Amino acid sequence: MKRKVLSIILIWLCVLGATHSFAQKRKNVREPIRLGTEIVAKDSLKQRRGLSQYLIIPKGEVQLGMQISHVSLSSSNSEYMLLLNSIDANGAITKIAPFVAYSYRDNRSVGLRFQYSTASGNIEQGDLDFLSDDLNFHVEDLHANLTSYQVATYHRSYIGLDNKGRIGLFSDLMLGYTNSKTAFVYNSQTKDAYAKTSQVKLSLHPGIVVFAMNNISMHVSMGIGGVSYNNTKYVKGGEVVGTRNFSKANFKLDILDISMGLAIHL
């Protein structure tokens, strides 16, 4: 029995020795990456403005993650329905977006994202009052539902804020295609009517990233608008009854486009 134990110990020591020797050889071949190292620009001898660039995402890194967003509104706690009296309304928007990204150079990456979105809104009853006795409207049993699918590619630029490689800012330039279906139901004639929209959009999404662990990060981003082209078809009873093509440029903070995400860095 003692000989077996000694044999196991000797074999384990040999394995540890071989592993240590292999690690020493790899260390001699390539210098280890140290996150938080300041990245010096090629024109560093010239006067330049801006934040110091610290390494937070090294070249060759792969990211796998998911973004989640949920916003709910209700007439009982909303501050944006001052013109509505005796209203009973609620709504919710949920977005789920898995993504994969590759860092082609330090603090720069490109990625691919798929997003599924669903939104619903209901107004049981309400009175619309434009501060005049001649402009009063009553609505009831109004229901809206939206479902959309998006595929997008994006380029992300990071700015490391500390010399430990833990906290950074980023900005996404995203090009995406979205296909959505929207239905408004307010009487029996609108039950089989809906609108289908195809959209191509170029948008900006700044955010902040924090590494909770060495290989796991959390981030928050917000859309600030962009440029889009839209094609909408109105369908009733299975037939297209109208179409609309329009383009739009809009740049502002969008509180309905706030996403929280979790990523694994390989």
C-alpha positions as CSV (number, residue, x, y, z in Angstrom):
1,M,0.0,0.0,0.0
2,K,2.8,2.4,0.9
3,R,4.5,1.6,-2.4
4,K,1.3,2.5,-4.3
5,V,1.0,5.8,-2.4
6,L,4.7,6.7,-3.1
7,S,4.2,5.8,-6.7
8,I,1.2,8.1,-7.0
9,I,3.1,10.9,-5.3
10,L,6.1,10.5,-7.6
11,I,3.9,10.5,-10.7
12,W,2.1,13.7,-9.5
13,L,5.4,15.4,-8.9
14,C,6.6,14.5,-12.4
15,V,3.3,16.0,-13.9
16,L,3.7,19.2,-11.9
17,G,7.3,19.5,-12.9
18,A,6.5,19.0,-16.6
19,T,3.6,21.5,-16.4
20,H,5.9,24.1,-14.7
21,S,8.6,23.5,-17.3
22,F,6.0,24.0,-20.1
23,A,4.7,27.2,-18.5
24,Q,8.3,28.6,-18.2
25,K,8.9,27.9,-21.9
26,R,5.6,29.7,-22.9
27,K,6.5,32.6,-20.6
28,N,9.9,32.9,-22.3
29,V,8.3,32.8,-25.8
30,R,5.7,35.5,-25.1
31,E,5.5,38.3,-22.6
32,P,2.3,38.2,-20.5
33,I,-0.4,40.7,-21.2
34,R,-0.8,43.2,-18.3
35,L,-4.2,44.9,-18.3
36,G,-4.1,48.6,-17.4
37,T,-0.9,49.3,-19.3
38,E,-1.1,52.8,-20.9
39,I,-1.4,52.7,-24.7
40,V,0.8,55.4,-26.2
41,A,-0.3,56.8,-29.5
42,K,2.1,57.1,-32.4
43,D,1.9,60.8,-32.3
44,S,2.6,61.0,-28.6
45,L,5.4,63.5,-29.2
46,K,2.8,66.0,-30.4
47,Q,0.5,67.8,-28.2
48,R,-2.8,66.0,-27.9
49,R,-6.0,66.3,-25.9
50,G,-8.1,63.5,-24.5
51,L,-8.0,60.8,-21.8
52,S,-5.0,58.5,-21.2
53,Q,-5.5,55.2,-23.0
54,Y,-5.2,52.2,-20.7
55,L,-5.4,48.7,-22.0
56,I,-8.8,47.0,-21.0
57,I,-9.5,44.7,-24.0
58,P,-6.3,43.1,-25.4
59,K,-6.0,42.1,-29.1
60,G,-7.2,38.6,-30.0
61,E,-9.9,38.4,-27.2
62,V,-13.3,36.9,-27.9
63,Q,-16.4,38.1,-26.1
64,L,-19.7,36.1,-25.6
65,G,-22.6,37.8,-23.8
66,M,-26.1,39.0,-23.6
67,Q,-27.9,42.3,-23.2
68,I,-31.3,42.6,-21.4
69,S,-33.6,45.6,-21.3
70,H,-37.0,46.0,-19.7
71,V,-39.1,49.1,-19.3
72,S,-42.6,49.3,-17.8
73,L,-44.9,52.3,-17.7
74,S,-48.2,52.8,-15.9
75,S,-50.7,55.7,-15.7
76,S,-50.6,55.4,-11.9
77,N,-46.9,56.5,-11.6
78,S,-46.2,58.3,-14.9
79,E,-45.4,62.0,-15.0
80,Y,-46.0,62.3,-18.8
81,M,-49.8,62.0,-18.9
82,L,-50.8,65.3,-17.6
83,L,-53.3,65.8,-20.4
84,L,-55.2,62.6,-19.6
85,N,-58.0,62.4,-17.1
86,S,-59.3,59.2,-15.5
87,I,-57.0,57.0,-17.5
88,D,-56.2,53.4,-16.9
89,A,-53.2,52.5,-19.0
90,N,-50.1,50.4,-18.8
91,G,-47.3,49.2,-21.1
92,A,-44.0,47.3,-21.2
93,I,-41.0,46.8,-23.5
94,T,-38.6,43.9,-23.2
95,K,-35.4,43.3,-25.3
96,I,-33.1,40.3,-25.3
97,A,-29.9,40.4,-27.3
98,P,-27.1,37.8,-27.4
99,F,-23.9,38.9,-29.0
100,V,-20.4,37.8,-30.0
101,A,-17.4,40.0,-30.5
102,Y,-13.7,39.8,-31.5
103,S,-10.9,42.3,-30.6
104,Y,-8.9,42.9,-33.7
105,R,-6.5,45.3,-31.9
106,D,-6.1,46.7,-28.3
107,N,-9.2,48.4,-27.1
108,R,-11.0,47.9,-30.5
109,S,-13.5,45.2,-31.4
110,V,-16.1,44.2,-33.9
111,G,-19.2,42.2,-33.1
112,L,-22.4,40.6,-34.3
113,R,-25.7,40.9,-32.3
114,F,-29.2,39.4,-32.6
115,Q,-32.1,41.0,-30.8
116,Y,-35.6,40.0,-30.0
117,S,-38.0,42.7,-28.8
118,T,-41.6,42.6,-27.6
119,A,-43.8,45.5,-26.5
120,S,-47.4,45.8,-25.4
121,G,-49.7,48.6,-24.3
122,N,-53.3,48.7,-23.1
123,I,-55.7,51.6,-22.4
124,E,-58.8,50.4,-20.7
125,Q,-60.4,53.8,-20.7
126,G,-59.3,57.4,-20.6
127,D,-60.3,61.0,-21.5
128,L,-58.0,63.2,-23.6
129,D,-58.3,66.8,-22.7
130,F,-56.5,69.6,-24.6
131,L,-57.5,72.3,-22.0
132,S,-60.6,73.1,-24.0
133,D,-64.2,72.0,-23.9
134,D,-64.2,71.6,-27.7
135,L,-61.2,69.2,-27.7
136,N,-62.2,66.3,-25.5
137,F,-61.8,62.7,-26.6
138,H,-62.8,59.5,-25.0
139,V,-60.9,56.2,-25.7
140,E,-61.4,52.7,-24.3
141,D,-60.3,49.1,-25.0
142,L,-57.2,50.1,-27.0
143,H,-54.5,47.5,-27.2
144,A,-51.2,47.6,-29.0
145,N,-48.6,44.8,-29.5
146,L,-45.2,44.8,-31.2
147,T,-42.8,42.0,-32.0
148,S,-39.4,42.6,-33.8
149,Y,-36.3,40.8,-34.8
150,Q,-33.0,42.5,-35.4
151,V,-29.5,41.5,-36.7
152,A,-26.8,44.1,-36.3
153,T,-23.0,44.4,-36.7
154,Y,-21.1,47.0,-34.6
155,H,-17.7,48.5,-34.0
156,R,-16.8,49.2,-30.3
157,S,-14.0,51.6,-29.1
158,Y,-12.9,51.4,-25.5
159,I,-11.2,53.9,-23.2
160,G,-9.6,52.3,-20.1
161,L,-10.0,54.6,-17.1
162,D,-7.7,52.9,-14.5
163,N,-4.3,51.2,-14.6
164,K,-5.8,47.9,-13.3
165,G,-8.0,47.3,-16.4
166,R,-11.2,47.2,-14.5
167,I,-13.3,50.2,-15.5
168,G,-13.7,51.7,-18.9
169,L,-15.9,53.7,-21.3
170,F,-17.0,52.5,-24.8
171,S,-18.9,53.7,-27.8
172,D,-20.7,51.4,-30.3
173,L,-21.3,52.4,-33.9
174,M,-24.0,50.0,-35.0
175,L,-25.5,49.1,-38.3
176,G,-28.7,47.0,-38.0
177,Y,-31.6,45.6,-39.9
178,T,-35.0,45.2,-38.1
179,N,-38.2,43.5,-39.1
180,S,-41.2,44.2,-36.9
181,K,-44.9,43.7,-36.7
182,T,-47.3,46.1,-34.9
183,A,-51.0,45.6,-34.3
184,F,-53.5,48.1,-32.9
185,V,-56.8,46.7,-31.8
186,Y,-59.6,49.0,-30.7
187,N,-62.7,47.5,-32.3
188,S,-63.9,44.4,-34.2
189,Q,-62.8,45.8,-37.6
190,T,-59.1,46.1,-36.6
191,K,-58.6,42.5,-35.2
192,D,-57.1,41.3,-38.5
193,A,-55.1,44.5,-39.3
194,Y,-51.4,45.2,-38.6
195,A,-48.4,47.0,-39.9
196,K,-45.1,45.4,-41.0
197,T,-41.9,47.5,-40.9
198,S,-38.4,46.9,-42.3
199,Q,-35.8,49.3,-41.0
200,V,-32.1,49.9,-41.7
201,K,-30.5,52.0,-39.1
202,L,-27.0,53.4,-38.3
203,S,-26.9,54.4,-34.6
204,L,-24.6,55.3,-31.7
205,H,-24.6,53.6,-28.2
206,P,-22.1,54.9,-25.6
207,G,-21.8,53.1,-22.3
208,I,-19.6,52.0,-19.3
209,V,-18.0,48.6,-18.6
210,V,-16.9,47.2,-15.3
211,F,-15.0,43.9,-14.8
212,A,-16.4,42.2,-11.7
213,M,-14.0,39.3,-12.3
214,N,-11.0,38.8,-14.5
215,N,-13.0,37.2,-17.3
216,I,-16.5,38.5,-16.6
217,S,-17.7,42.1,-17.3
218,M,-20.9,44.0,-16.9
219,H,-21.9,47.0,-19.0
220,V,-24.6,49.5,-19.4
221,S,-25.3,51.4,-22.7
222,M,-27.8,53.9,-23.9
223,G,-28.9,54.8,-27.4
224,I,-28.4,58.4,-28.5
225,G,-30.2,58.2,-31.9
226,G,-29.0,57.7,-35.4
227,V,-30.1,57.7,-39.0
228,S,-32.7,55.2,-40.4
229,Y,-34.6,54.3,-43.5
230,N,-38.0,52.7,-43.0
231,N,-40.5,50.8,-45.2
232,T,-44.0,50.2,-43.7
233,K,-46.8,48.1,-45.1
234,Y,-50.3,48.2,-43.7
235,V,-52.1,44.8,-44.0
236,K,-55.8,44.2,-43.5
237,G,-57.5,40.9,-44.1
238,G,-54.3,39.5,-45.6
239,E,-54.0,42.2,-48.2
240,V,-51.7,45.2,-48.4
241,V,-53.9,48.4,-48.2
242,G,-51.1,51.0,-48.0
243,T,-47.3,51.5,-47.9
244,R,-45.1,54.2,-46.6
245,N,-41.3,54.9,-47.1
246,F,-39.5,57.4,-45.0
247,S,-36.1,58.3,-43.6
248,K,-35.3,59.8,-40.2
249,A,-32.3,61.4,-38.4
250,N,-32.7,61.8,-34.7
251,F,-30.0,62.4,-32.1
252,K,-31.0,62.5,-28.4
253,L,-30.9,60.4,-25.3
254,D,-33.4,57.6,-25.5
255,I,-34.6,56.3,-22.1
256,L,-36.4,53.4,-23.9
257,D,-33.0,52.2,-25.3
258,I,-31.1,51.5,-22.1
259,S,-29.5,48.0,-22.0
260,M,-27.6,46.1,-19.3
261,G,-25.3,43.3,-20.4
262,L,-23.0,40.5,-19.2
263,A,-20.0,39.3,-21.2
264,I,-17.5,36.4,-20.8
265,H,-14.0,37.2,-22.1
266,L,-12.1,34.3,-23.6
